[in-house]
Amino acid sequence: MTGDWIDIGALADIPLRGARTVQVVGGEEIAVFRTGDDRVFALVNRCPHKAGQLSQGIVHGHAVACPLHNWRISLETGEALGEDRGCTPTIAVRADAGRVLISRDAVRATAMAA
């Protein structure tokens, strides 16, 4: 832990165009994504449509396709793209010196909402 950020692991442990999950207090699961351009994003790990696990979806650019019904979700905003409507909560995340850190405040808020 480093101040307002929680170290959740090495950036190298998340494959390019892939994801890993993190459990937070309260049972909520966060999906942490690494894009092809080596950026990281984090979302609550459920599609707003049918609660599919977004971490199991395919990452295209800065979006992920839900594995259940192929809804595309923006990794930056959590909003469904195209004609679909809905939103998945985003989690503040950053990469620093090869480590991935998530916001302690975002984790608290997510855990309280679970």
C-alpha positions in Angstrom: 0.0 0.0 0.0 1.2 3.4 -0.9 -0.8 6.3 0.6 -4.1 6.6 -1.3 -3.3 3.8 -3.7 -3.2 0.0 -3.1 -0.5 -2.0 -5.0 -2.3 -5.0 -6.5 0.6 -6.5 -8.5 3.0 -6.4 -11.4 1.9 -4.8 -14.7 3.6 -7.7 -16.4 1.2 -10.2 -14.8 -1.6 -8.7 -16.9 -1.2 -9.8 -20.6 -1.5 -7.2 -23.3 -5.1 -7.0 -24.4 -6.1 -9.0 -21.3 -7.4 -8.7 -17.7 -6.9 -9.9 -14.2 -9.4 -9.7 -11.3 -9.1 -8.4 -7.8 -11.5 -9.1 -4.9 -12.3 -6.2 -2.6 -13.8 -6.0 0.8 -17.5 -6.7 0.6 -17.1 -9.3 -2.1 -17.1 -7.0 -5.2 -14.7 -8.1 -8.0 -12.7 -5.5 -10.0 -11.4 -6.3 -13.5 -8.1 -4.7 -14.3 -7.4 -4.4 -18.1 -4.2 -3.8 -20.0 -4.6 -2.5 -23.5 -2.4 -3.1 -26.6 -0.9 0.4 -26.1 0.0 -0.7 -22.5 -2.5 1.5 -20.7 -4.4 0.1 -17.6 -8.1 0.5 -16.8 -10.3 -0.9 -14.1 -14.0 -1.6 -14.0 -16.4 -3.5 -11.7 -16.3 -6.9 -13.2 -19.9 -7.1 -14.5 -21.6 -6.1 -17.6 -24.6 -3.7 -17.1 -26.7 -5.9 -19.4 -26.7 -9.4 -17.9 -23.8 -9.2 -15.4 -21.3 -11.1 -17.5 -17.8 -11.1 -16.2 -16.0 -8.5 -18.3 -12.6 -9.9 -17.4 -13.4 -12.8 -19.6 -14.2 -10.6 -22.6 -12.0 -9.6 -25.5 -10.2 -6.3 -25.3 -10.3 -4.2 -28.6 -8.5 -0.9 -28.3 -10.0 0.8 -25.2 -13.1 -1.3 -25.0 -14.0 -4.8 -23.9 -16.7 -7.1 -25.4 -18.9 -8.8 -22.8 -18.5 -12.6 -23.2 -22.2 -13.2 -22.8 -23.8 -11.0 -25.4 -21.0 -9.1 -27.1 -21.9 -5.7 -25.7 -18.9 -3.4 -26.0 -18.0 -1.5 -22.9 -15.6 1.5 -22.9 -12.7 0.9 -20.6 -12.4 4.7 -20.0 -16.0 5.5 -19.1 -17.7 2.2 -18.4 -20.4 3.2 -20.8 -21.9 0.7 -23.3 -21.0 1.6 -26.8 -23.1 1.7 -30.0 -26.8 1.3 -29.6 -26.6 -0.5 -26.3 -27.3 1.4 -23.1 -25.9 1.0 -19.6 -22.8 1.7 -17.5 -20.3 -0.3 -15.4 -18.6 1.6 -12.6 -15.0 2.6 -13.3 -12.2 2.3 -10.7 -9.3 4.7 -10.6 -6.1 2.8 -11.5 -2.6 3.6 -12.6 0.7 2.0 -13.5 3.8 3.1 -11.7 7.3 1.6 -12.0 5.9 -1.6 -13.4 3.3 -2.0 -10.6 -0.5 -1.6 -10.9 -2.2 0.5 -8.2 -5.9 1.1 -7.6 -7.5 3.9 -5.6 -8.1 3.1 -2.0 -11.2 5.5 -2.1 -12.6 3.7 -5.1 -12.2 0.4 -3.5 -14.0 1.6 -0.4 -16.9 3.0 -2.4 -17.2 -0.2 -4.5 -17.1 -2.3 -1.3 -19.9 -0.2 0.3 -22.1 -0.5 -2.8 -21.7 -4.3 -2.9 
